[in-house]
Amino acid sequence: TVNGFAIGETLPDITFLLDMDAREAFSRLQKRDRPADRMESEPLAFYEAVRQGYLRAAAEEPGRFAILDATQPEEQLAAAVREILLEKFHGFFAR
């Protein structure tokens, strides 16, 4: 609903959803060496609800969402994004 209000009918051609178990994401936040902001201070249940909302959106529009495992190393995620872009846009993005 918030996205609809903000962007109206305009949608990206592809949305990359970097998915991770909410408990693991929450644990990573607790280990940061800086004060938590307002969103980072929310309880674990908040993170699980947000994750489920994004997964629901991805299930409703599977052609627009690419769900990636956010626990992978950064290099693997970058390679996966690159491959998806090359496939979806038929080589428009050069290697």
Beta strands, then each sheet from edge to edge (+ up, - down):
strand 1: 15-19
strand 2: 65-69
sheet 1: 1+ 2+
end
